[in-house]
Amino acid sequence: MSKTGETLLALGIVLLISGIIFALQGYGLVGGSFMSGNPFWLYAGTGIALFGLAVAALGYIMGMNLPVKEKKQ
């Protein structure tokens, strides 16, 4: 796996987990914060989680060692 792929995968996973936590706080399932019960964080967290998922998928795809087709001459 390439360094860029690993970095994007790790960043995407962090964003995904953070987004899920933010969304759960916005929904009111996780308390103890100014974000708890605030619908803004439900929507923002969902967006952050989806973006993190996309970044992680991109990192995974970039990190795969796909065979390269050589041109025939």
PDB file with one MODEL, atoms N, CA, C and O in Angstrom:
MODEL        1
ATOM      1  N   MET A   1       0.848  -1.177   0.000  1.00  0.00           N
ATOM      2  CA  MET A   1       0.000   0.000   0.000  1.00  0.00           C
ATOM      3  C   MET A   1       0.891   1.237   0.000  1.00  0.00           C
ATOM      4  O   MET A   1       1.896   1.291   0.709  1.00  0.00           O
ATOM      5  N   SER A   2       0.514   2.224  -0.799  1.00  0.00           N
ATOM      6  CA  SER A   2       1.321   3.439  -0.899  1.00  0.00           C
ATOM      7  C   SER A   2       1.107   4.329   0.328  1.00  0.00           C
ATOM      8  O   SER A   2       0.104   4.214   1.031  1.00  0.00           O
ATOM      9  N   LYS A   3       2.072   5.215   0.566  1.00  0.00           N
ATOM     10  CA  LYS A   3       1.986   6.131   1.707  1.00  0.00           C
ATOM     11  C   LYS A   3       0.785   7.053   1.577  1.00  0.00           C
ATOM     12  O   LYS A   3       0.112   7.338   2.568  1.00  0.00           O
ATOM     13  N   THR A   4       0.508   7.524   0.362  1.00  0.00           N
ATOM     14  CA  THR A   4      -0.635   8.402   0.153  1.00  0.00           C
ATOM     15  C   THR A   4      -1.932   7.665   0.441  1.00  0.00           C
ATOM     16  O   THR A   4      -2.834   8.213   1.076  1.00  0.00           O
ATOM     17  N   GLY A   5      -2.029   6.437  -0.019  1.00  0.00           N
ATOM     18  CA  GLY A   5      -3.217   5.636   0.245  1.00  0.00           C
ATOM     19  C   GLY A   5      -3.414   5.387   1.729  1.00  0.00           C
ATOM     20  O   GLY A   5      -4.530   5.488   2.238  1.00  0.00           O
ATOM     21  N   GLU A   6      -2.331   5.062   2.425  1.00  0.00           N
ATOM     22  CA  GLU A   6      -2.416   4.825   3.869  1.00  0.00           C
ATOM     23  C   GLU A   6      -2.848   6.087   4.610  1.00  0.00           C
ATOM     24  O   GLU A   6      -3.669   6.028   5.525  1.00  0.00           O
ATOM     25  N   THR A   7      -2.291   7.222   4.211  1.00  0.00           N
ATOM     26  CA  THR A   7      -2.620   8.489   4.860  1.00  0.00           C
ATOM     27  C   THR A   7      -4.088   8.841   4.652  1.00  0.00           C
ATOM     28  O   THR A   7      -4.779   9.221   5.597  1.00  0.00           O
ATOM     29  N   LEU A   8      -4.564   8.712   3.411  1.00  0.00           N
ATOM     30  CA  LEU A   8      -5.965   9.023   3.134  1.00  0.00           C
ATOM     31  C   LEU A   8      -6.907   8.053   3.844  1.00  0.00           C
ATOM     32  O   LEU A   8      -7.964   8.454   4.331  1.00  0.00           O
ATOM     33  N   LEU A   9      -6.530   6.800   3.900  1.00  0.00           N
ATOM     34  CA  LEU A   9      -7.356   5.811   4.591  1.00  0.00           C
ATOM     35  C   LEU A   9      -7.457   6.151   6.076  1.00  0.00           C
ATOM     36  O   LEU A   9      -8.549   6.125   6.644  1.00  0.00           O
ATOM     37  N   ALA A  10      -6.337   6.466   6.702  1.00  0.00           N
ATOM     38  CA  ALA A  10      -6.339   6.810   8.130  1.00  0.00           C
ATOM     39  C   ALA A  10      -7.133   8.089   8.385  1.00  0.00           C
ATOM     40  O   ALA A  10      -7.919   8.151   9.330  1.00  0.00           O
ATOM     41  N   LEU A  11      -6.935   9.108   7.550  1.00  0.00           N
ATOM     42  CA  LEU A  11      -7.673  10.357   7.703  1.00  0.00           C
ATOM     43  C   LEU A  11      -9.170  10.130   7.524  1.00  0.00           C
ATOM     44  O   LEU A  11      -9.981  10.684   8.266  1.00  0.00           O
ATOM     45  N   GLY A  12      -9.532   9.315   6.540  1.00  0.00           N
ATOM     46  CA  GLY A  12     -10.935   9.025   6.298  1.00  0.00           C
ATOM     47  C   GLY A  12     -11.584   8.304   7.470  1.00  0.00           C
ATOM     48  O   GLY A  12     -12.731   8.587   7.817  1.00  0.00           O
ATOM     49  N   ILE A  13     -10.857   7.375   8.078  1.00  0.00           N
ATOM     50  CA  ILE A  13     -11.403   6.655   9.232  1.00  0.00           C
ATOM     51  C   ILE A  13     -11.597   7.595  10.412  1.00  0.00           C
ATOM     52  O   ILE A  13     -12.606   7.508  11.112  1.00  0.00           O
ATOM     53  N   VAL A  14     -10.642   8.492  10.639  1.00  0.00           N
ATOM     54  CA  VAL A  14     -10.783   9.474  11.725  1.00  0.00           C
ATOM     55  C   VAL A  14     -11.991  10.368  11.477  1.00  0.00           C
ATOM     56  O   VAL A  14     -12.773  10.624  12.393  1.00  0.00           O
ATOM     57  N   LEU A  15     -12.148  10.845  10.244  1.00  0.00           N
ATOM     58  CA  LEU A  15     -13.304  11.689   9.915  1.00  0.00           C
ATOM     59  C   LEU A  15     -14.611  10.919  10.066  1.00  0.00           C
ATOM     60  O   LEU A  15     -15.595  11.464  10.565  1.00  0.00           O
ATOM     61  N   LEU A  16     -14.630   9.673   9.645  1.00  0.00           N
ATOM     62  CA  LEU A  16     -15.827   8.851   9.754  1.00  0.00           C
ATOM     63  C   LEU A  16     -16.240   8.677  11.216  1.00  0.00           C
ATOM     64  O   LEU A  16     -17.407   8.862  11.559  1.00  0.00           O
ATOM     65  N   ILE A  17     -15.290   8.325  12.070  1.00  0.00           N
ATOM     66  CA  ILE A  17     -15.594   8.129  13.491  1.00  0.00           C
ATOM     67  C   ILE A  17     -16.035   9.440  14.137  1.00  0.00           C
ATOM     68  O   ILE A  17     -16.996   9.462  14.906  1.00  0.00           O
ATOM     69  N   SER A  18     -15.335  10.533  13.826  1.00  0.00           N
ATOM     70  CA  SER A  18     -15.711  11.836  14.383  1.00  0.00           C
ATOM     71  C   SER A  18     -17.116  12.229  13.944  1.00  0.00           C
ATOM     72  O   SER A  18     -17.915  12.699  14.753  1.00  0.00           O
ATOM     73  N   GLY A  19     -17.414  12.036  12.670  1.00  0.00           N
ATOM     74  CA  GLY A  19     -18.736  12.377  12.158  1.00  0.00           C
ATOM     75  C   GLY A  19     -19.836  11.573  12.822  1.00  0.00           C
ATOM     76  O   GLY A  19     -20.901  12.108  13.131  1.00  0.00           O
ATOM     77  N   ILE A  20     -19.583  10.292  13.044  1.00  0.00           N
ATOM     78  CA  ILE A  20     -20.581   9.450  13.710  1.00  0.00           C
ATOM     79  C   ILE A  20     -20.821   9.942  15.140  1.00  0.00           C
ATOM     80  O   ILE A  20     -21.962  10.015  15.595  1.00  0.00           O
ATOM     81  N   ILE A  21     -19.743  10.277  15.839  1.00  0.00           N
ATOM     82  CA  ILE A  21     -19.882  10.782  17.211  1.00  0.00           C
ATOM     83  C   ILE A  21     -20.647  12.108  17.214  1.00  0.00           C
ATOM     84  O   ILE A  21     -21.534  12.305  18.045  1.00  0.00           O
ATOM     85  N   PHE A  22     -20.312  13.014  16.297  1.00  0.00           N
ATOM     86  CA  PHE A  22     -21.017  14.290  16.210  1.00  0.00           C
ATOM     87  C   PHE A  22     -22.500  14.076  15.937  1.00  0.00           C
ATOM     88  O   PHE A  22     -23.346  14.724  16.553  1.00  0.00           O
ATOM     89  N   ALA A  23     -22.817  13.171  15.016  1.00  0.00           N
ATOM     90  CA  ALA A  23     -24.215  12.909  14.676  1.00  0.00           C
ATOM     91  C   ALA A  23     -24.966  12.326  15.872  1.00  0.00           C
ATOM     92  O   ALA A  23     -26.109  12.704  16.132  1.00  0.00           O
ATOM     93  N   LEU A  24     -24.337  11.419  16.590  1.00  0.00           N
ATOM     94  CA  LEU A  24     -24.986  10.841  17.770  1.00  0.00           C
ATOM     95  C   LEU A  24     -25.199  11.891  18.853  1.00  0.00           C
ATOM     96  O   LEU A  24     -26.207  11.855  19.558  1.00  0.00           O
ATOM     97  N   GLN A  25     -24.267  12.820  18.994  1.00  0.00           N
ATOM     98  CA  GLN A  25     -24.452  13.906  19.954  1.00  0.00           C
ATOM     99  C   GLN A  25     -25.583  14.825  19.497  1.00  0.00           C
ATOM    100  O   GLN A  25     -26.400  15.259  20.310  1.00  0.00           O
ATOM    101  N   GLY A  26     -25.629  15.118  18.213  1.00  0.00           N
ATOM    102  CA  GLY A  26     -26.695  15.974  17.700  1.00  0.00           C
ATOM    103  C   GLY A  26     -28.063  15.340  17.857  1.00  0.00           C
ATOM    104  O   GLY A  26     -29.054  16.037  18.078  1.00  0.00           O
ATOM    105  N   TYR A  27     -28.122  14.031  17.746  1.00  0.00           N
ATOM    106  CA  TYR A  27     -29.386  13.310  17.918  1.00  0.00           C
ATOM    107  C   TYR A  27     -29.776  13.202  19.392  1.00  0.00           C
ATOM    108  O   TYR A  27     -30.941  12.967  19.712  1.00  0.00           O
ATOM    109  N   GLY A  28     -28.809  13.372  20.283  1.00  0.00           N
ATOM    110  CA  GLY A  28     -29.068  13.335  21.709  1.00  0.00           C
ATOM    111  C   GLY A  28     -28.755  12.001  22.368  1.00  0.00           C
ATOM    112  O   GLY A  28     -29.077  11.802  23.540  1.00  0.00           O
ATOM    113  N   LEU A  29     -28.131  11.081  21.632  1.00  0.00           N
ATOM    114  CA  LEU A  29     -27.794   9.778  22.207  1.00  0.00           C
ATOM    115  C   LEU A  29     -26.522   9.817  23.046  1.00  0.00           C
ATOM    116  O   LEU A  29     -26.333   8.986  23.934  1.00  0.00           O
ATOM    117  N   VAL A  30     -25.652  10.781  22.766  1.00  0.00           N
ATOM    118  CA  VAL A  30     -24.426  10.965  23.545  1.00  0.00           C
ATOM    119  C   VAL A  30     -24.516  12.336  24.196  1.00  0.00           C
ATOM    120  O   VAL A  30     -24.597  13.353  23.506  1.00  0.00           O
ATOM    121  N   GLY A  31     -24.502  12.362  25.498  1.00  0.00           N
ATOM    122  CA  GLY A  31     -24.677  13.625  26.208  1.00  0.00           C
ATOM    123  C   GLY A  31     -23.380  14.200  26.729  1.00  0.00           C
ATOM    124  O   GLY A  31     -22.296  13.674  26.476  1.00  0.00           O
ATOM    125  N   GLY A  32     -23.512  15.297  27.468  1.00  0.00           N
ATOM    126  CA  GLY A  32     -22.371  15.902  28.137  1.00  0.00           C
ATOM    127  C   GLY A  32     -21.632  16.941  27.328  1.00  0.00           C
ATOM    128  O   GLY A  32     -20.472  17.234  27.615  1.00  0.00           O
ATOM    129  N   SER A  33     -22.277  17.506  26.322  1.00  0.00           N
ATOM    130  CA  SER A  33     -21.598  18.473  25.475  1.00  0.00           C
ATOM    131  C   SER A  33     -22.598  19.527  25.007  1.00  0.00           C
ATOM    132  O   SER A  33     -23.808  19.302  25.035  1.00  0.00           O
ATOM    133  N   PHE A  34     -22.085  20.672  24.578  1.00  0.00           N
ATOM    134  CA  PHE A  34     -22.955  21.702  24.016  1.00  0.00           C
ATOM    135  C   PHE A  34     -23.593  21.224  22.709  1.00  0.00           C
ATOM    136  O   PHE A  34     -24.574  21.798  22.236  1.00  0.00           O
ATOM    137  N   MET A  35     -23.018  20.161  22.134  1.00  0.00           N
ATOM    138  CA  MET A  35     -23.530  19.620  20.872  1.00  0.00           C
ATOM    139  C   MET A  35     -24.726  18.696  21.092  1.00  0.00           C
ATOM    140  O   MET A  35     -25.449  18.390  20.144  1.00  0.00           O
ATOM    141  N   SER A  36     -24.939  18.257  22.305  1.00  0.00           N
ATOM    142  CA  SER A  36     -25.984  17.279  22.603  1.00  0.00           C
ATOM    143  C   SER A  36     -27.371  17.871  22.350  1.00  0.00           C
ATOM    144  O   SER A  36     -27.717  18.932  22.869  1.00  0.00           O
ATOM    145  N   GLY A  37     -28.150  17.159  21.542  1.00  0.00           N
ATOM    146  CA  GLY A  37     -29.517  17.577  21.256  1.00  0.00           C
ATOM    147  C   GLY A  37     -29.641  18.706  20.263  1.00  0.00           C
ATOM    148  O   GLY A  37     -30.749  19.184  20.022  1.00  0.00           O
ATOM    149  N   ASN A  38     -28.544  19.149  19.679  1.00  0.00           N
ATOM    150  CA  ASN A  38     -28.570  20.239  18.703  1.00  0.00           C
ATOM    151  C   ASN A  38     -28.632  19.641  17.301  1.00  0.00           C
ATOM    152  O   ASN A  38     -27.693  18.959  16.888  1.00  0.00           O
ATOM    153  N   PRO A  39     -29.720  19.881  16.554  1.00  0.00           N
ATOM    154  CA  PRO A  39     -29.880  19.259  15.238  1.00  0.00           C
ATOM    155  C   PRO A  39     -28.783  19.631  14.234  1.00  0.00           C
ATOM    156  O   PRO A  39     -28.517  18.870  13.304  1.00  0.00           O
ATOM    157  N   PHE A  40     -28.152  20.783  14.412  1.00  0.00           N
ATOM    158  CA  PHE A  40     -27.072  21.166  13.506  1.00  0.00           C
ATOM    159  C   PHE A  40     -25.992  20.095  13.486  1.00  0.00           C
ATOM    160  O   PHE A  40     -25.473  19.752  12.424  1.00  0.00           O
ATOM    161  N   TRP A  41     -25.649  19.561  14.665  1.00  0.00           N
ATOM    162  CA  TRP A  41     -24.578  18.577  14.751  1.00  0.00           C
ATOM    163  C   TRP A  41     -24.999  17.228  14.204  1.00  0.00           C
ATOM    164  O   TRP A  41     -24.150  16.434  13.797  1.00  0.00           O
ATOM    165  N   LEU A  42     -26.287  16.957  14.188  1.00  0.00           N
ATOM    166  CA  LEU A  42     -26.778  15.746  13.540  1.00  0.00           C
ATOM    167  C   LEU A  42     -26.482  15.809  12.044  1.00  0.00           C
ATOM    168  O   LEU A  42     -25.959  14.855  11.469  1.00  0.00           O
ATOM    169  N   TYR A  43     -26.819  16.932  11.420  1.00  0.00           N
ATOM    170  CA  TYR A  43     -26.597  17.084   9.973  1.00  0.00           C
ATOM    171  C   TYR A  43     -25.120  17.261   9.632  1.00  0.00           C
ATOM    172  O   TYR A  43     -24.624  16.679   8.667  1.00  0.00           O
ATOM    173  N   ALA A  44     -24.424  18.064  10.429  1.00  0.00           N
ATOM    174  CA  ALA A  44     -22.987  18.264  10.176  1.00  0.00           C
ATOM    175  C   ALA A  44     -22.228  16.954  10.372  1.00  0.00           C
ATOM    176  O   ALA A  44     -21.344  16.626   9.580  1.00  0.00           O
ATOM    177  N   GLY A  45     -22.562  16.213  11.408  1.00  0.00           N
ATOM    178  CA  GLY A  45     -21.902  14.938  11.670  1.00  0.00           C
ATOM    179  C   GLY A  45     -22.151  13.924  10.574  1.00  0.00           C
ATOM    180  O   GLY A  45     -21.253  13.169  10.200  1.00  0.00           O
ATOM    181  N   THR A  46     -23.377  13.904  10.055  1.00  0.00           N
ATOM    182  CA  THR A  46     -23.689  12.996   8.953  1.00  0.00           C
ATOM    183  C   THR A  46     -22.865  13.353   7.718  1.00  0.00           C
ATOM    184  O   THR A  46     -22.335  12.470   7.044  1.00  0.00           O
ATOM    185  N   GLY A  47     -22.762  14.635   7.429  1.00  0.00           N
ATOM    186  CA  GLY A  47     -21.951  15.076   6.287  1.00  0.00           C
ATOM    187  C   GLY A  47     -20.478  14.754   6.463  1.00  0.00           C
ATOM    188  O   GLY A  47     -19.816  14.311   5.525  1.00  0.00           O
ATOM    189  N   ILE A  48     -19.970  14.976   7.661  1.00  0.00           N
ATOM    190  CA  ILE A  48     -18.563  14.683   7.942  1.00  0.00           C
ATOM    191  C   ILE A  48     -18.306  13.185   7.828  1.00  0.00           C
ATOM    192  O   ILE A  48     -17.279  12.771   7.292  1.00  0.00           O
ATOM    193  N   ALA A  49     -19.234  12.369   8.330  1.00  0.00           N
ATOM    194  CA  ALA A  49     -19.072  10.917   8.253  1.00  0.00           C
ATOM    195  C   ALA A  49     -19.077  10.439   6.804  1.00  0.00           C
ATOM    196  O   ALA A  49     -18.274   9.584   6.428  1.00  0.00           O
ATOM    197  N   LEU A  50     -19.974  10.984   5.992  1.00  0.00           N
ATOM    198  CA  LEU A  50     -20.016  10.592   4.575  1.00  0.00           C
ATOM    199  C   LEU A  50     -18.754  11.030   3.837  1.00  0.00           C
ATOM    200  O   LEU A  50     -18.231  10.293   3.001  1.00  0.00           O
ATOM    201  N   PHE A  51     -18.269  12.221   4.145  1.00  0.00           N
ATOM    202  CA  PHE A  51     -17.031  12.692   3.537  1.00  0.00           C
ATOM    203  C   PHE A  51     -15.865  11.803   3.962  1.00  0.00           C
ATOM    204  O   PHE A  51     -15.012  11.461   3.143  1.00  0.00           O
ATOM    205  N   GLY A  52     -15.827  11.431   5.238  1.00  0.00           N
ATOM    206  CA  GLY A  52     -14.781  10.535   5.732  1.00  0.00           C
ATOM    207  C   GLY A  52     -14.826   9.184   5.050  1.00  0.00           C
ATOM    208  O   GLY A  52     -13.785   8.598   4.751  1.00  0.00           O
ATOM    209  N   LEU A  53     -16.032   8.685   4.802  1.00  0.00           N
ATOM    210  CA  LEU A  53     -16.187   7.419   4.105  1.00  0.00           C
ATOM    211  C   LEU A  53     -15.627   7.515   2.687  1.00  0.00           C
ATOM    212  O   LEU A  53     -14.959   6.598   2.212  1.00  0.00           O
ATOM    213  N   ALA A  54     -15.904   8.628   2.020  1.00  0.00           N
ATOM    214  CA  ALA A  54     -15.394   8.824   0.661  1.00  0.00           C
ATOM    215  C   ALA A  54     -13.873   8.930   0.647  1.00  0.00           C
ATOM    216  O   ALA A  54     -13.223   8.367  -0.233  1.00  0.00           O
ATOM    217  N   VAL A  55     -13.304   9.641   1.607  1.00  0.00           N
ATOM    218  CA  VAL A  55     -11.847   9.776   1.688  1.00  0.00           C
ATOM    219  C   VAL A  55     -11.204   8.425   1.984  1.00  0.00           C
ATOM    220  O   VAL A  55     -10.176   8.086   1.399  1.00  0.00           O
ATOM    221  N   ALA A  56     -11.804   7.655   2.886  1.00  0.00           N
ATOM    222  CA  ALA A  56     -11.267   6.335   3.212  1.00  0.00           C
ATOM    223  C   ALA A  56     -11.335   5.410   1.999  1.00  0.00           C
ATOM    224  O   ALA A  56     -10.399   4.653   1.740  1.00  0.00           O
ATOM    225  N   ALA A  57     -12.434   5.470   1.261  1.00  0.00           N
ATOM    226  CA  ALA A  57     -12.561   4.640   0.058  1.00  0.00           C
ATOM    227  C   ALA A  57     -11.519   5.033  -0.981  1.00  0.00           C
ATOM    228  O   ALA A  57     -10.915   4.171  -1.619  1.00  0.00           O
ATOM    229  N   LEU A  58     -11.311   6.330  -1.150  1.00  0.00           N
ATOM    230  CA  LEU A  58     -10.293   6.800  -2.092  1.00  0.00           C
ATOM    231  C   LEU A  58      -8.908   6.331  -1.664  1.00  0.00           C
ATOM    232  O   LEU A  58      -8.116   5.888  -2.496  1.00  0.00           O
ATOM    233  N   GLY A  59      -8.613   6.428  -0.369  1.00  0.00           N
ATOM    234  CA  GLY A  59      -7.326   5.964   0.137  1.00  0.00           C
ATOM    235  C   GLY A  59      -7.140   4.476  -0.064  1.00  0.00           C
ATOM    236  O   GLY A  59      -6.043   4.020  -0.387  1.00  0.00           O
ATOM    237  N   TYR A  60      -8.212   3.712   0.127  1.00  0.00           N
ATOM    238  CA  TYR A  60      -8.136   2.264  -0.074  1.00  0.00           C
ATOM    239  C   TYR A  60      -7.869   1.942  -1.540  1.00  0.00           C
ATOM    240  O   TYR A  60      -7.035   1.094  -1.857  1.00  0.00           O
ATOM    241  N   ILE A  61      -8.578   2.621  -2.421  1.00  0.00           N
ATOM    242  CA  ILE A  61      -8.395   2.377  -3.858  1.00  0.00           C
ATOM    243  C   ILE A  61      -6.995   2.789  -4.300  1.00  0.00           C
ATOM    244  O   ILE A  61      -6.348   2.076  -5.067  1.00  0.00           O
ATOM    245  N   MET A  62      -6.527   3.940  -3.818  1.00  0.00           N
ATOM    246  CA  MET A  62      -5.189   4.399  -4.198  1.00  0.00           C
ATOM    247  C   MET A  62      -4.110   3.482  -3.646  1.00  0.00           C
ATOM    248  O   MET A  62      -3.037   3.359  -4.237  1.00  0.00           O
ATOM    249  N   GLY A  63      -4.383   2.842  -2.523  1.00  0.00           N
ATOM    250  CA  GLY A  63      -3.387   1.995  -1.899  1.00  0.00           C
ATOM    251  C   GLY A  63      -3.320   0.593  -2.462  1.00  0.00           C
ATOM    252  O   GLY A  63      -2.382  -0.151  -2.175  1.00  0.00           O
ATOM    253  N   MET A  64      -4.310   0.225  -3.264  1.00  0.00           N
ATOM    254  CA  MET A  64      -4.310  -1.119  -3.834  1.00  0.00           C
ATOM    255  C   MET A  64      -3.212  -1.229  -4.891  1.00  0.00           C
ATOM    256  O   MET A  64      -2.968  -0.289  -5.648  1.00  0.00           O
ATOM    257  N   ASN A  65      -2.574  -2.353  -4.929  1.00  0.00           N
ATOM    258  CA  ASN A  65      -1.543  -2.588  -5.935  1.00  0.00           C
ATOM    259  C   ASN A  65      -2.190  -3.244  -7.143  1.00  0.00           C
ATOM    260  O   ASN A  65      -2.181  -4.466  -7.291  1.00  0.00           O
ATOM    261  N   LEU A  66      -2.747  -2.408  -7.996  1.00  0.00           N
ATOM    262  CA  LEU A  66      -3.418  -2.921  -9.181  1.00  0.00           C
ATOM    263  C   LEU A  66      -2.393  -3.214 -10.266  1.00  0.00           C
ATOM    264  O   LEU A  66      -1.428  -2.464 -10.422  1.00  0.00           O
ATOM    265  N   PRO A  67      -2.585  -4.280 -11.009  1.00  0.00           N
ATOM    266  CA  PRO A  67      -1.650  -4.560 -12.102  1.00  0.00           C
ATOM    267  C   PRO A  67      -1.789  -3.493 -13.190  1.00  0.00           C
ATOM    268  O   PRO A  67      -2.891  -3.058 -13.525  1.00  0.00           O
ATOM    269  N   VAL A  68      -0.671  -3.098 -13.713  1.00  0.00           N
ATOM    270  CA  VAL A  68      -0.649  -2.072 -14.751  1.00  0.00           C
ATOM    271  C   VAL A  68      -0.524  -2.757 -16.094  1.00  0.00           C
ATOM    272  O   VAL A  68       0.369  -3.578 -16.303  1.00  0.00           O
ATOM    273  N   LYS A  69      -1.420  -2.417 -17.003  1.00  0.00           N
ATOM    274  CA  LYS A  69      -1.356  -2.984 -18.348  1.00  0.00           C
ATOM    275  C   LYS A  69      -0.298  -2.254 -19.152  1.00  0.00           C
ATOM    276  O   LYS A  69      -0.279  -1.024 -19.217  1.00  0.00           O
ATOM    277  N   GLU A  70       0.556  -3.009 -19.744  1.00  0.00           N
ATOM    278  CA  GLU A  70       1.578  -2.398 -20.596  1.00  0.00           C
ATOM    279  C   GLU A  70       1.064  -2.354 -22.018  1.00  0.00           C
ATOM    280  O   GLU A  70       0.384  -3.271 -22.479  1.00  0.00           O
ATOM    281  N   LYS A  71       1.398  -1.281 -22.703  1.00  0.00           N
ATOM    282  CA  LYS A  71       0.980  -1.147 -24.100  1.00  0.00           C
ATOM    283  C   LYS A  71       1.802  -2.056 -24.986  1.00  0.00           C
ATOM    284  O   LYS A  71       3.020  -2.165 -24.845  1.00  0.00           O
ATOM    285  N   LYS A  72       1.111  -2.702 -25.894  1.00  0.00           N
ATOM    286  CA  LYS A  72       1.814  -3.539 -26.857  1.00  0.00           C
ATOM    287  C   LYS A  72       2.266  -2.672 -28.019  1.00  0.00           C
ATOM    288  O   LYS A  72       1.542  -1.795 -28.489  1.00  0.00           O
ATOM    289  N   GLN A  73       3.458  -2.937 -28.459  1.00  0.00           N
ATOM    290  CA  GLN A  73       3.980  -2.135 -29.577  1.00  0.00           C
ATOM    291  C   GLN A  73       4.130  -2.943 -30.810  1.00  0.00           C
ATOM    292  O   GLN A  73       4.556  -2.422 -31.841  1.00  0.00           O
TER     293      GLN A  73
ENDMDL
END
